[in-house]
Amino acid sequence: MAAYCLVYITAGSEAEAEKIGDTLVRERLAACASRHPIRSTFWWQGRVDREDEVALWVKTRSSLVDAIITRVKELHSYQVPCIVALPIAAGNPDFLGWIGDSTR
């Protein structure tokens, strides 16, 4: 397993995304959380739905993903929030070291 990963999370509003990102960074579960507005189309409760959302890209250690999933589910308004981890196969060693130094 890769030592570091990006965790992709969607939130229903800028305020919710900011709260989740700030909490993960403050609690040292993430080194950084970047927010981006998105428009999502998805299948939910038997129909196609479209919503404005905010995507979060969280930089963290792979070993913290389970704790991040638990914490995001506590903070999130969605019944089934999108929280997926993607391994970082390679990157700037200085940046990856910063992720390690910035997380617990």
N, C-alpha and C positions, 0 to 999 in steps of 0.2 A: 504494500500500500504506500502511496506517496505520502511524504511527510506533511505536505501542505495542500490545501484545496481552496476552491472558490465555492461558496454556498450561494445558490440562487434562491431568492425568496420574493414572492409577490405580495403586495399589501393593497388594501382598498383605498388608501388615501396617502397623501404626502405626510400628514401628521402621524398616521400609524407607522409608516415606513421609518420616519425620523425617530419615533419612540423605540421601535425595535432595534434600529441601527445603533442609536445612542446607548441603549441598555447593553447590547452585546459588546460594544467597545468599552464602556465603563466597567463592566464585569470581567473584562479581559478575556472574553470568549472569542473576540475578533480583534484583529489589528486595525481594520478599516471596514467601513460599510459605505458603499457608493450607491446613490439613489438616481433612478432614471424614470421619467414618465413613459408609460407604454399604453397601448390599446390592445386588449386581449379579447379573443373570440374563443369560447370554450363550451363544452357540453356539460350541462348541470341540470339535474332533476328533470330529465326527459326532454330537454330542449337546448337549442343553441342560444347562447347568451353572449353579449358584448358589454365590456366595461372598461372604463379608464382605470388603470391601476398604476402602482409604482413598483418598479423592480429594484431589488437590493442585490448587490454583488458584495458578498462578505468574504474577506480574506482571513484565513485562519489555519490552524493546525488540523490535520485530519483526525487526530485523537480527540478533538473537541466537538466533532459533528454531532454526536449523540446528545451532548449537553446543550448544543445550540438548538437542535430540534425540540427538545423538552422546553427550553426557555421561550422559544418563538411561539410554540403552541399555547403557553401560558399567557402571552401578551397579545396574540392575534385575534381578530374579530371573526375570521373565517372558520367555518365548521371543519373544512379540510384544506388547510393552507399549503401552498406550494413551497416545499423546502427540499431542495436537491443539492447534493454535493458533487462537484466535478474535480477530479484530481489534477494537480498542477504537475505535469510531467517534467518541465524544465523552466528555468527563468533566471533572472538576474540574481546571482548568489547573495548580493548585498540586500536586495529587496526581500528575498526569502528569509534571510537571517533576521531582518527587521520584523517580519511576521512572527517568527519564533520568539524574539525578544519582547514583543508587545503583547503576547498572549501567555496565559498561565500554563 
